[in-house]
């Protein structure tokens, strides 16, 4: 039971991380706004 919950939370975390990154790239290359710049640290 705990292992199933652990795996589900891990997979959902990966899903949200990948979705967040892809959304930033979509806004940078397709929409052409500054969303990706705002997502990155100031040193970039």
ZAMARGU-4260 file (C-alpha; in steps of 0.2 Angstrom, whole numbers, plus 5000, padded with zeros to 4 digits):
<rodrens>
0) 5000/5000/5000 | 5013/5012/5005 | 5024/5007/4990 | 5010/5011/4978 | 5007/5028/4986
5) 5026/5031/4985 | 5027/5026/4966 | 5011/5037/4962 | 5018/5052/4971 | 5035/5050/4962
10) 5027/5048/4945 | 5015/5063/4947 | 5030/5073/4953 | 5040/5069/4937 | 5024/5073/4927
15) 5023/5090/4934 | 5041/5094/4932 | 5041/5089/4914 | 5025/5099/4911 | 5032/5114/4919
20) 5048/5113/4908 | 5038/5110/4892 | 5026/5124/4896 | 5041/5136/4898 | 5049/5131/4882
25) 5032/5132/4873 | 5030/5150/4879 | 5048/5154/4874 | 5047/5147/4856 | 5029/5148/4851
30) 5021/5162/4861 | 5037/5172/4861 | 5035/5180/4878 | 5046/5181/4893 | 5039/5167/4904
35) 5055/5156/4902 | 5066/5171/4908 | 5055/5173/4923 | 5056/5155/4927 | 5075/5155/4927
40) 5086/5161/4941 | 5093/5179/4938 | 5110/5173/4934 | 5105/5166/4917
</rodrens>
